[in-house]
Every structure is written in C-alpha cells, then in structure tokens.
C-alpha cells in the first residue's frame, strides 16, 4: 500500500503490561493506555516523584517511546525539542527548532510531539515542523510551514500535533487562503500532498479514523469537521462554528460515529456518516448545544469508556466554572456531574482516570458511570493545561518550570 496503517498504533505491549505513549492522546490517540496493575488505593504518604528536573515554558505534552520522554520547551529565546531518559530524567539531547514564540494566551510551543522508533516530529508555536533523530537529537529535516504556504499563525499559536501515517507525517497549518492540510515524507521531508480549505486553522489535531467503512483523515478546523482520503482528497464536511474559531478537541469514534465538542458555551454532537456510491450523508445522532449543553470541552478531549463519555464541561466563554461530566455516549444523557470541579485534563488506564489540574493537583478517580469516585488528590505541579502521559507505571507531567515523573505503579 502507498500509505500503510498508522505506524504509531502498532505497539507491542510487554508482559509486564507497560506501554509507550508516543503521540497526542496515547498509543491509539484515544486517551487510553493499555497498562494494568496500576495504583488501586491512595498511598498513605502520598504520591512520590520518581524524578523531577528543570524544563521550560510551553504547553506541549510529553511523548514517550523506548524509554525516552520528549517534549517542547522555550528558554533563552529559543524553542527546543528536549529528550529525557524516562526512567531517570537525565537529559539525552536537546535541539533548538526555532526562535521563541510569545502569545497573550501563553508563551512557548503548544503541540504534542509524535514519535516513531527512529524519529521525533515536533511542531513549534509559529508552525515550524521538524524531524529529529530520536536516538541522537540530530536534525533530519525542517519546514517553516506558515512561510511556505504564505499563511498566518493561528490567533493562539499553532497547536495541532503532527500525525504519522505510515511513511508520511501530516500537519494542519496556515495557508494564504485559510487552512492547509499538508503531508511530508517522514524520512526526507519532501512534500507529498497538500489540500487547502477556506476555513480558519483552529487548534485540533488531525485523526486517522475508520469512517463509513474506510480509513480517513478527519480534521476539525476552526469552522468545519472535514473528512479526507489518505491522499488528501476532500470527501465530506460538517460546519461547526464556534466563537473565536476555538475547535480544539481531537475527533473520536463512538461505535463508528464521530464525536466532537467545543467550549465557548457551544456544545457537543455525535455524527453518523454513511456512504452510498461516491456520496456521503451526515446525520446527527444526538446534539447538545448552547448554554444548556451537557458537554462543552474547552481544550480537553473527552474519554470514552464502555459506552460512556467522561469529560470537562466548561461554562461560559472560557469562563472560570468547569464541571466534570459523565454522559451516556449512545443518547447524550447526562448521568452525573461534579459541579465546579475545575479546569483539568484527563487520560485513562486500568479502569481509572488520571487527571492533571490547572491548580497543580493530580487526581485519580475510578471510571465509574454511576457516580464520581475519587481515590485521592495531591498538589504536584505549579499548574498545567497538559493531560498527563503514562508509560511503564510513571505519570509524566510538566509546568512552565519543571518536568515530573510520578510513580503510579502498583508496587
């Protein structure tokens, strides 16, 4: 095949049930890790740091592959890709990919790295895409995608993480007429294809999903949800307009349907997309919109578990009130909520939610559709927007000063 299956999804899980976290939202880009045997009760003396090291400014998450933890930081006027030994925190390499990026909504790089067994693909705050040797930190190639496409940086910075599909890497970037979905060869960085739309760029990461019985790229721009073939051919579109074009979450599948949600008092919708010959039909299975919506994900992709969605419902336009909700994913019915829970971000593993909060707390709760069951919480960071990453019993977090590895193994 010209484009093979998603390389990052083909992970072998060792017998001890450890797994890498090589990209945004983990191995399958669903927010789930297959690891088992993790913490079941809150330790009497609290969670322990396996290590803590200095980092730098930024909102990029931490990707983990083959015992290397990679993130993007900003310091000394530059944006750096930084690789640490995942077990000790020792610096393995760092590489300056471009000048610093500053923005009123927060400085530094935003996008989550994407790792393969040989390369780290990183995307700077102003849209520089770089491929770096995972083992040595040597630059393989680099593109200033905004400059090349004569586009503009998104209002709040370029935040869409790269997506590796076989031998190509795909990014969402600015184009002189709107947004460009661009693919480059992973090894040499040569442009493979480019598809332009008159949409604003938005901040959502592209996803590889099986839609209407076929693998497609699904891209949530600032104004539309769009389906493309793996060669970039436009297939279908669904308009989704939000204030400030703040579509941020990653599209995800619910029994073959697509779920998206947005903050700014917008809402959520589950879409069924079917194909008859060359034509696609889009049907709203359920929709919850406006100020009475039950799920308004601001920048956090909800977690789907056993037919239920667990996610952050933000009240108002980037307002201070955020509830934690559990929904029936089939009907959109709200099952429970924790009012004024606070802003955070979550991943899931071993039947639990692992939540990092903007107030610096780490919270562990059971994935329970009947009620909220919290195991415990503890102040760990100075505050972060990033969801944690999980690999080999360690929970990786960061803030604008430090990078942390927290032991959540059952040992």
N, C-alpha and C positions, 0 to 999 in steps of 0.2 A: 504493500500500500504506500501511496505517496506520503500520506500523513498517518502515522501509526497511532495506537491508543496512547492515552495520557501517560507519559513516562513516569511522572511522579506518583501515580497511583499504584504502580507495580512494585509494591514493597513486600519483602519477606519478613514476617514477624517472628523473631527468635522464640525459643521455647520458654524463656522467662517472661514472655509477653511484654517485652519492650518494643517500642516503635519510634521511628523518626517523625519529625514534624517539619517537612521540607518546604512548606509553602503556606500562604494565607489560608486559614481555616483548616490546616492539618492535612493528613495523607490524602483524603478524598475531597477536600475543600467543603466539608460539611460541618466543621467544628467538633468532630468526634475523633477520639483516639481509641485504638483497639486495646490499649493496655489494661491489664487486670491486676488484681492483688494490691490495689492502692489503699490508702488510708481509709479506715471504716469508722473510727471514733476520733474525736478531737484529743490530741495529746495533752496530758495534764500540765506539762510545762510549755505548751505552745508549739507552733511550727518552728523548724530550725532551718537556718541558712546552710546549704551545702557550701556556698561561697557567695561573695558579694564583691564586685570590682567597679572601679570608676568607668563611666561611659561617656555620654554626651547628650546634647539637646536633640530632640526629634520625637516623632510619633510612629516610626517604623517598628514593626513587631520583630520577633526573634524566630528565625528558622533554624531547624536542627537536622543535620544529616551526617551520618558516620562520625558521631561524637564531636562535631564542630557546630557551634552556635554562631549564627551570622545575623547581624543587624546593621542598620544605618544610623550614624550619629553625626552631629555637627559640632565642631570645635575649631578654634584657631582659624576661623574664616573659611573653612572647607567642610564639605560633606564627605564622610568616609564610609566605606564598607569595612566592617570590623568582624573578624573571626576569632572566637574564643574556644579553648578546649572546654567542651560541655561538662566535663567531669571536675575540672579544677578552676576554671575561669581564667587560666593563663592566656595571654594574647598570642595567637598563632600568626596573624598577619593583619594589616590594615592598609587600605588603598584609598587615596583621595580621588573621588569620581567627578568632582566639580566644585565650584565656589559655593559659599554658604547661601541658604535660601531663608528669607525672613518674610513673615506674614503676620498681620494683626491677629489672626486666629491661632497663632503659634508658630514658632520658628523651626527650621530643620526639615529633614526628609520625612515623608509620610508613608511611602509604600513598603509593603512587606516583601522581603526577598523571596525568590524562587530558586530552590537548589535541586541540582541533579547530582549524580555520583561524581561528576567531574567539574561542574561549573556552578557559580553563583550569579544569578541575574538580578540586578538591582536597578532601581528607578528613582532618580533624585527629585527633589521638590520642584525643580523647574523643568523636569522632563528629559533628563539625560539617562539613557538606557545603556548599561554596561554589562559585559560578560567577563567574569573574573575566574581564574583557576581556583577551584575550591581548596586544593591542597597547598598551593604556593602563594596565592594572592596576586599572581601576575595577570595583567590586563590582557584579555583576548581581543576584544573589540569594544567600540563605544559609538553611540549615535546621540546627537542632540536632536531629539525627535521634534521638538517645538520649532527649532530653527529650520530643520529640513522640510517640514510641512508648512512653514510660514504661518503657524498658528499662534495662539495665545495660551499662556498658562491659566489653568482654572482659577477662579477667584480665590479659593482657599488652598491652592497648591495642587500638584499632581499626586494623586493618592492611589490610583488604580494599580494594584500589584501585577507584575508580569505573570503570564500563564504559559507554561511549557507544554506543547503538544507534539510528542514525537521529536522530530528534528527541527522544530520551529519554536520561536518564542513570540507571543502575541502581547501587544500593549494597546491601551486606549490612550490617545494623545490628541493634542490640539491640531487643527487644520485651518487653513486660511478661510475656509467656508464653514467651519463648525468643528466637527469631531472626526478623527481618523482612527480606524481600527487597522493596525499595521502588524505584519508578520515578518520576522527576520530569521534567517538560518541560524540555528543555535551555535554551530561551530565557527562560522566565518562572519556572521553578522550581515550577510547580504540580504537586501530587501527581497521578500518572496511575493507578497501581495499587499495591497492597501485598498480599503473601502472607506469612502467618505460619506458622511451624512450631515445635513444642515442643523444638527442638534447641538446643544451645548455639551461640554465634555462630561460633566458630572464627576463622581468620585468612586463609583462602584467598580469592583474587579470583574473582569470577564470570566465566564464559567463555561466549562465543557459539560453539556448535559445531553441526555437522550430524550429528544422531543419528537413526538409523532413517529416513533419507531426508528429514528436515525440520530446519529451523533451530530450535534450542532454547537456552534459558539453562541452563547446567549449573553448579550451586552446590555447593561442598564445605563443608558446615557443620562444626561441631565433632564431630558424631556421624553424619552421613549425606552421601552423594552424592545430589543430587536434580536431576531434570530438570523444567523448567518451559517452558510455551509463552511466546512473546514478549509475551503479555498477562498473564503471571504465573500461569497455571493449572497446578496440580501435575499431573505426568504419571507419574513413576515415582520410586522411591527405592531406595537400596542402603545398608544400615547399615555404618558403618566407625568403630568405637570405638577411640580411642587414649587413653593416659594424658594427663591434663590437657587433653583435647579439642584437641590440637595438630595439627589438619589445616591445613596452611599452603600446600602447593603448588597451582598452578593446574591444573585438569584439562586434559588434552590428548588429541588424537586420534592413533591409530595405525591407519591403513587403515580408518577408520570406527569403530574401537573406542575406548574411553576408558581412559586410563592415569592412575592415581593412586598416590601413595606417601606414607608418613608416617614420621617418626622415632620417637623414644622406643622403639626396638627393635621397631617394628611391622612395616613391610614394604611390599610393592607388589602391585598387581593390575591385570590388563588385562581389561576387561569388554566383552562383545558385547551390545548392546541391540537387540532386534528388536521390531517392531510387527505385530500381527495385528488388523485392525479397530481397536478402541479400546484393546486390551490390549497391554502391554509385557512382554517377557521379558528377564531379565538373566542372562547366563551368564558364568562366569569362564573366560576363555581360558587364562590361567595365573595362578598366585598364588604369591608367595614371602613368607612371614610369619614373624615371631618372630626369635629370636636367630640363626637360620641364614639369614635373608633375604639376598638379594644386592643389594637396593636399598632403603635406608631414608632417603629425602630428609627432612632435618630442616626446613629452610625454603627449600630450593633446588629449583626446578622443573628436572627433567632436560631435556637437549637431545636431540631426536630427529633423526637424520641418516641417510638411506639405510638405513632399517630397523634402526638401532642406537640405543640409549639411552646417553648419556654423563651420568653424574650422581654426586652425592656420597652415599655410604653411611655414615650415622652409627651408630657402635657404642655401645649402651647408652642410658640415659635422659639425653639432652642431654650425653653424655659427651665427653671430650676427643679420642677417636680417630675419625677420619673417613677413609675410603678413597675413592679416585676409581675408579669402575667403568665398564666398557663392557659392555652386555648386547645379546644378540640380542633385538630387540623382538618378534619373532614367537613365540619359545619361552620367553623369560625366562632363557635360558642365559647365565651369566657368561663373557665372552670374555677379559677381562684386568682386572687391578686394580692400582692403585698404593697399596700399604698405607701407612697413616699419612700420607696426603697433606696433611691439614689441612683446616680449615673454610674454605670459599670459596663463590663463586657464579659462574656462567658464562653467557656468551652465545656465539653462533656467527655467523661470516660468512666468506665467501671460503675455505671449507674449513678453518677454524681455530676453536679455542676461545680466547676471551679471558676470563681468569679473574681476579677480584679476591679477595684472601685476607684473612682476619681478622688476619693478622700484617702486613698492609700491602703485601705483594708483588702485583705484576701478573705473570701468567704467560700466555704464548702457546704453544699446543700444536696440533699438527695433529689434525684429526678423522679418526683412523685406527682402524678396528675391529680391526686385527691386533696393534697394540702402542701403547704410550704414546710419543709423540714430542714432546718439549718443545723449542721454539725458544729459549726463554730466560725468565728471571725477573728482576724488579728491584723493590726497595723503593720505593714511590711514596707511599702514604698512611700515616696513623697506624693503620690498621686499619679495616675496614668489613665489614658484612654485605651491603650492596647489590651486586647484579650491576652491571657497567658498562653504560653506554648508548653507542650508536655512531651517529654522524652525520657525513657528509662527511669521512671519514678521521680523525675525532677520537674518542677514547675518553674518556667523561665519568665521573668518579668523585668520591666525597666521603667525608669522615670527619666527626668532630664539631667540626672547626675550619675546614677548607678545602674548596674545590671545585676540581677539577682537570680540565684538558683535555689529553690525551696524544696526540701525533701518531703514528698508526699507518698513515698513508698510505704508499703505495709510493714516494713522492717522496724 
